[in-house]
């Protein structure tokens, strides 16, 4: 067994690919907030490919801002910022690559000044983000900047030094403006519709409350390209670590396991410069919205569609439900009859074939992705992924019975028990409020404007929701699904 370090790379097994570029010569011109599994399976992987191709100006300086990010700090520090990325194909075959594109890591609670200095440095051209849907502080209903997290609120009150992502970015940009250095590009890699627009609204909104003149400068000078990102990446567990050790002989504190499929569609708006992303498979476009809506309403909404009902029925893994003909028919029905009609044409994509590909990816047993991972912060995810489909279908008179059953399943999930009496894995920043509502009158969930806005007042949605709740109570998740698919 070999501990993963830079010195150990030459001694790793032949079935492990390792960096051949000189990492000491790499310039970290990209600063990334939120170094988790997805970033390391996606953006960092693409940049590793670019470094291998000789583009050594585009390494990553990772940044952690949460107390929990100390674990990533310690894992990367012990491994010279290296980690193992294992990818598994649908046939179950796996490949391993030690990724070297992260060449530095800063933990903001330890030294916020170091983070601000890095952001202000002329070399920094791109700041990328995977801070989750809730990390931007944008109200889902109004689109207004309305942060709720303690660190951001403290920064808005004038805490020094800054503690939050938006606080750190704003201070870095203030120093750049004052020094005559151009603004960097802010590149969101989160699964949010219009993620660039959301990032812009958050950063400009934060700065507006602290310094209106700086806010105007950021709005006029910084760029916020939208993107669509896709790669199924389960949470790393001890089982993941053990598998990497057994198959590849590497003792890695925090490896990443993902599917072999990866996709990144990115608007080409980088006035401060960018890597040649197109050389390593990134699709650069003028308008990402068609691709983005396709992914959010088919892939991400399908995660919600399968997960609440799957958990209620006793399933644990994504492949449990996505190899079950009953659930497969339900997901296909949702995609074909409710989601696809809300989409406009997507250049180069056959939407029916894309849906079939999703089912095949979801059904991969080797990935072992959990349904529980997909329902974290459902009150943030449903308004972004599923409710836009409902809204569009209500406006056009289209079907909503699949989506209504998903919402009914969510309401039962919030009550806290599966059909077999097991506790549901509910993790949500609004969980206490939501559970009070469903315990009092589940129908009132539709009136919870933080999630539904005015959509919940629609009589047709309310009728479909109550009917779906009644079906779940009478027949259980599988019986309710069967009723919808027959309909």
N, C-alpha and C positions, 0 to 999 in steps of 0.2 A: 504494500500500500504506500502511495506517494503523496505527501502533503503538497498541495498546489501552491507553488511559488514560482517566481521568474527563474530562479536557479534550477528548478526541477524540470523545466520544460523539455530539455533534451533527453531526459530519462523516461518520459511518459511512453505508454504503450503505442505501438505502431497504428492502432485503430483510433488514435486521438489526433486530430489536426491541431496544430499550434501556430501562433504568429511567427512569421519569418521576418517581419519588419523590425527595425530598431525602435523599440518603444521609447527609449531615452531621447530620440530625435523628434518625437511627435509633439506638435503644438496643440494645446487644448483650446481651440477657438470656439467650441460649443460648450455652454454651461447647461447642465440638465438638472431640473428640480424634480425629484420623485423617482429615485433609482430603485425600482422594484423589479418584479419578474418580467412584466411586459416590456418595459424599456430595454432590459438586457436581452430579451428575445427578439426585439424588433429594431428600433433605431440604432442601438449600440452594435447589433449584428450587421446592419447595412454599413455602418461606418467602419467596422472591422474589415469588411470586404474592400472598402475604399483604401484603407491603410495598406492592405496587402497589395493593392494595385499601384502603390507608390504615392498616394495623395496624403502625405504625412502632416498636412496643415490642419487636419480635421479630427483631432482627438477630442475626448469628452472629459470635462471636469464635472463630476457629480456633486449634487448638493442635497443634503437632508435638512429639513427644518423641524420635523416632529421629534418628540422625545423617543418614540419608537424607532426612529431612523438610526439610533446609536448602534443597534445590532448590525445594520448594514455597514456602518462605519467600521466597526470592529472586524467584521468578516473580510471586507476588502483590504483593510490595513494588514491583516495577517497573511494575505495572499497577493501582495503587490498589486492590488486592484484587478486581479485576474479572476475569472470564474469559468465554469464549464457550462456550455450550452448543449443540451442533448435534444435532438429533434427526431420525431418518430413519424414515419410514413404510414398511410392507411393499411399497408400490408404488415405492419408491426416491426419493420426493420428500423434500427436506430443508428444515428451517427453522432459523434461527439466532436466539439470544437472548443478549445480554450480561446476565449475572446479577450482581446487586449486593448480595445478602443477606449476604455475608461482608464485614464492615466493619472487622475487625481480625484480625491473626494474630500469635500469640506462639509463639516457638521456645524450648521449655523449656531446652535445653542452654545457650542464651544467657543466660536470665534466669528461672530457676525461681521466684524470689520473685514475679515479675510474674504468673505463672500461678496460684500459690497465692492471691495477693491478689485476682485476678479471680474465682476460685472462691469465696472467702470474702465477696465483695461482696454486699450485700443485694439488688442488682438481679438477680443470677444466679439464675434460677428452674429452669433445665433444663441438665443436662450430658448431651450425646449422644455416642455412641461408634460408630465403625466401626474397630475395632482388630483385626479378623480373628478366626477361630475360636481361634487359638493365643494370642491376646492376653490371655485371661482367666486362664489358669493353672489351669483346672479339669480334673481327670483324667476322661477320657471314660468310663472303666469304673466307677470308684467314685463319681464326682461330688464328690470331695473337692477342696479347694483345694491344689494341688500345683504351684506356679510353677516354671519352669525357666529363664526368661530372666535374664540377668546383672543388668539394672537393677533388676528386682523383688527379686531375692535380695539385692542390695546394700542396697536400702531396708529390707528386713526385718532386715538386720544392723545397721541404725541409721545408714546414710549420711545426711549432711546437706549440702545440701538434698536433697529427694527427686528422683529421676530418672525413676521409672516412672509409668505412668498411675495405678495403684492407690495408689502413694505420694503423688502429688500430690493425688488426690481425698481421701484420708484426712486429709492435713494441712489442706486447705481446709475439710473438714467439722469438724475439731477446732476451728479458729478460729471457725467459725459457732456451734458449741455453746458455746464459751467466751464469745462475745459476745452470746448469747441470740438468734441469728438462726436461723430455721427451716432445716431441711435442704432441699437442692434435690432435684429428681427426676433420677434417672439413667436415661436412655432409650437402651438399646442398639438399634442399627440393623444389627446383624450377622446373617448367615444362620446362626443357631443355634437349635435347638429350645429353647423356653423361654428366649429370650435375656435377658429380664428376670430370670428366676430365676438364670441363669448370672452375670449382672452382680452380682446381690445376693450370691451365694455368694462371688464373687471379692473384692468390696469388704469385706464383713463378715469373710471369712476373713483377708484381709490385716490389717485393723484388729485382729482378735482377737489376732494374734501381736505386735502393737505396743502395743496399749492395750485390754484387754478391756472396760473401762468405756465407752470411745469406741465400740467395736464394738457394744455393747448399745444405745447411743444411736442409732447409724446404723440398726441393724436395726429399732428402734422408730419412727424418724422419717422416714427417707428412703423414697422410693417408687421402684419398679423395674418400670414397665409392660412387658409383653411386646409385641412387634410382629412383623408380617410385612411384609417389604419386597421389592420386585421391580422391577428395570429392568436389562436387559442393557446393560452398559457396558464395552466393550473398553478395554484399556490405550491411553493416548495415545502415538502414535508420531510420527516425523517425517512420515510419510505423512498423519497426521491434521492436523498443522500446515500442511502444504503445501496440503491440500484446503480448509482454512478460509481460507487466504490467497487461493487461486485463485477460490473460489466467492463469498466474502463480502468480500474485500479487507481482511482483518484480520490483522495480524501479532501473533499471540497465542502467548506462550511455553508455555502449558499449557492448550489448549482441551480440551473434553470432547465425545466423540461417543457418543450412546446411541440406542437404539431409541425410537420414539415412545410405546410402551406404558409406563405407570408404575402401580404399585399400592402402597398403604400401608394396612395394617390395624393399628390401634393401640388398645390397651386404654386406656380413659379414666380414668387414675389419676394426677392431677397436683395434689397438695394445695398446691403452691407457685404454681399458676397455669399456664396454657398458652395458646398462640395458638388462634384459632378454626380449627383444622385442617380441620374438616368443611366450611368454606366453600370450600376449594380442592381438594376431592376425596379427602381422607383419610377412611377409613372408621373411625369410632370405635365400639368394641364393648366388651362386658363380658368376653368370653373370646375371645382370639385363637387358641387352640390348634387348632381345626379348620382354619382358614385356613393357619396356620403349617405343620401337618403336610402339608396338601395341597401347599404350595409346596416344602417340603423333600424330600418323598418323590417328587414328580412332576418338578418343574423341576430342583432341585439334584441329585437322584440321577440324573436323565437326563443331566445334564452328565457325571457320572462314567461312566454307561453308554455314552455315545457316544465319549468322549474317548480312553480307553486303547485300545479296539479300533480306533477311527479312526486314531489315531497309528500303531499297529502296522501297519495296512494301507497307510500312506503318505499319509493325508490331513493337511491342515494347518489348514483352517478349519472352523468349525461348519457353515456352509452346504454344505460339500463332502459331509458325511455326511447332513445333514438334508434334502437333495434327492435322496438316493440311495435308491431303493425298498427295497433290502435293509436298510439301517440304519433307515429309517422303520418298516418292519414290525417290526424288532427293538425299537425304542423303544416303539411302540404295544403290542407284546406285554408288555414289561416293565410299562408303565403299567397296562394293563387287567387282566392276569392276576396280577401280583404286588404292585404298589403300591396300586392302588385298593381291593382287598379289606382292606387294613390301615387304611383311613380310615373315620371316622364321617361322617355327613352334614355338608355345609358349607352353612350358610344362604345362599341366593341363588346357589349355584354348581352347574351341571351338570358333573360331573367328566369325563364323556366329551368334552363340548364344550371344557372347559378343556384337556384333553390335545391335542385338535385344534388349539386356539389356540397351544399351546406349539410344536407341530411347525411351524406356519406362522411363528412368531416365529424359531425356530431356523434356518429356511430362508432368512432374509433375507440375500441376498448383500451388500447395501449396508452392513450392520453390520460385516462382516469380522472377526467375533470369532474368536479362535484357540482351538483345542483345548488348546494348551499352557497358556493362562491358566487353564483349568478344572481342571487337574490339579496345580496348585501345592499343596503340603502335603496330598497325598492321604491320608496317615495321620491327619490331623486331620479331613478332610472325609468320608471313607468311614464312620467310626463315627457321624457325625451324620446323614448323608443316606441311605445305602444299608443299613447293617447293621440299623437298626431295622426295615426292611421284611423282611429275612431272618429276624430273630428272631421277628417276628409270624407270618410264614408257616410257620416251623418249628413254632411252637406250635399253629397251626391245621391243619397238614397240607397247606398250600397249595404252589403251585409256587415253586421257587427257581432254576430252571435259567438264566433270564436273568441274575439277580444273581450266580450262581456263575460264569458266563462272564465277567462284568465283573471279579470278584475274580481270576479266573485271568489275565485280560488285564492287570490291575494287576501281578500277580506277574511276568509276562513283561516288561512295561514296565520294571520295576525292574532287570531284568537288563542293560538299557542299550542295546539295539539293536532297531530296527524290523525288519520282514521284509525290507526292502531294504538292511539294513546301516547305516542312518543312526542316529546317537545319539539316544536318546529325551530329550526336554526334562524330565528329572526334577529337581524342586526340592522338597526335603522336609527338615524339621528332623531327621528320623530316618533320612535316606537311607543313611548309612554302616552303621548297624545293619541296616537292611532289606536292603541289598545283600549283606551277609555271610550273612544267612539264606537268600536265594534262590540264592546261589552254592553253598551247602552242600547244602541240601535244600529245594526250594520248598514242599514239604508242611508244613514247619515254620513257614511264614508264619502258618498258622492258630493256632499256639501262641503267637504274639506277643501277649501279653495287653494291652500298651499300646494296641493297636488292637482286638483281638477279645474281650478279657476271657475269659469262659468259653464264649462262643459257638463258638469254634474247636474245642472238644472234641466238638461235636455230630457224630455219625457220619454222618448224612445230608448235612450240609453238606460234610464232608470228602470223602465219596464223589462229590458233585456237583462239587466243586472239582477233584479229581484227574481226573475224566472230562473236564471242560472244558479242563484243561491238556493232556490227551492229544489232544483235538480240535484245539486251537490248533497243537500240534506237527505233527499229521498233515495238517491242511487249511488252516492260516493263519486269520487273523481272519475273512475273508469266508466261508470254508467253515464255520468253527465257528458263525458267526452263522446261516448258512443251515440248519445242522443243528438249531439251537434253534428257529428260526421254523417249520421243518417239524414239529418235535415238538409 
